[in-house]
């Protein structure tokens, strides 16, 4: 059986599984999710052993420290995956929710109701915890899922998927509700992206190159998550201590993820009170600073920022800093250079707050908080399937509701159209 035939068979199995999933009650699905979580925890040592193989291979391949961090499954991250599954289990199932209902003059009753999308393919890189997050959210919404992780996490993904399937099977999870493409052949991605009639939606998670490649070759709908060029703007009225803490957290807490800050914008009136302290903090944390001319004057070691720096998603301990003359300039910079992901303002000025919230065209806009909160779990979604920088049909962290569509249910008493 060649690759094409294998992938078609996976698609057919997923379609069959999606029909079985549609029959499951919320109670049954929750019990299966809890069994998945228990088995994931029980197989922690096996999963970490597999992850160790991937980490060793990654080091030999020269992966960056940020990439290795995304790849690692330490105790806390496995516990996080287990918790994510349990959190999803207790969330309200959106499937079957009545969105609206109305009656027509002829007596017909029309209901708009949430239903599963059907079969979803997730293509992702580096972070093996996506295997558990994606599987749990798709399962909760009665969607069959086909997962295709990157070659750098192949052993980790296989171990996690095995634990999920084995745990789910103990409580009656339909066979093939969760499938993992185990080949690292890149042609498998093309097969998934062009599997019309079997896959209803494809979600790529990873670098810009992967997302563009999938989008260009896809014949099925794609929800995209492009670069996370996130900004924090320090307004003239900002509380300095708050601004320092938020900026440090947004850049340093975990620099290798998409919701970390890549560009810091500072109002010209805050250059004396805020900027020297922030530069000192960044230097203490090992952050490489690239700045405009005003920023460079504060420290001789600051690297001159180029035009490309404002477009850059570093995913590392590197920050670009620019001084702006006004909030309008900050908003213009963000809308021009940003990726519509997550952007924040630190301010005590209510008018500036309103302007920022209404005019910054991003999926998540913050006031006096770190962009690092753009995350399904932090938003109370239990987990997330990804963060969409599209505007249709989902935007921002994608939880359960974003994995459903709707259909109209029309009830009559014998009406015919004249």
Buried (B, 14 or more C-beta within 10 A) or exposed (E): EEBEEBBBEBBBBBBBBBEBBBEBEBEEBBBBBBBBBBBBBBBBEEBBEBBBEBBEBBEEEEBEEBBBBBBBBEEEBBEBBBBBBBBBBEBEBBBEBEEEEEEEEEEEEBBBBBBBBBBBBBBBBBBBBBBBBBBBBBBBBBBBBBBBBBBBBBBBBBBBBBBBBBBBBEBEBBEBBBBBBBEEBEEBBBBBBBBEEBBBBBBBBBBBEBBEBBBEBBEBBBBBBBBBBBBBBBBBBBBBEBBBBBBBBBBBBBBBBBBBBBBBBBBBBBBEEBBEBBBEBBBEBEBBBBBBEBBBEBBEEBBEBEEEBBBBBBBBBBBBBBBBEBBEBBBEBBBEBBBBBBBBBBBEBEEBBEBBEEBBEBBBBBBBBBBBBBBBBEBEBBBBBBBBBBEEBBBBBBBBBBBBEBEEEEEEEEEEEE
